[in-house]
Amino acid sequence: MKKVLVGGCFDLIHYGHIVFLKEARKQGDYLIVALESDDNVKKYKGENRPVHKQSERAEMLRSLRMVDEVIELPPMNSDKEYFDLVKHVLPNVIAITKDDPQTENKKKQASLINAQTVEVTHLVRPYSTTLLINEL
């Protein structure tokens, strides 16, 4: 079985998320989503985030047919913690967007476990949770 790993906040599921997850799933047989903790979302996105708690975001992701597994991450503060997760999951592919700010870290993680890093899509503009929140 070819496992694909993606990571993210997935706070308000939108069209860009769906495109990304569908393209990621095409890279293998089993799609695993590493879902950021509420603390990390708040740290990366601001005090008013996340809109949905991690358990709610996880349930929404699990309801999508292209998602096979969701790992609800604890608060993580270092690249080593993320790498330990990757070593535990042992994906064949780490799928990313072209504009992923963690591209270099994810490429290092993939190379250390003999996995591929695949850019499956660019960020689908104008779809982003931050833009949606600002519009509303």
Buried (B, 14 or more C-beta within 10 A) or exposed (E): EEBBBBBBBBBBBBEBBBBBBBBBBEBBEBBBBBBBBBBBBBBEBEEEBBBBEBEEBBEBBEEBEBBBBBBBBEEBEEEEEBBEBBEEBEBBBBBBBEEBEBBEBBBBBBEEBEBBBBEBBEBBEEBBBEEBBEEE
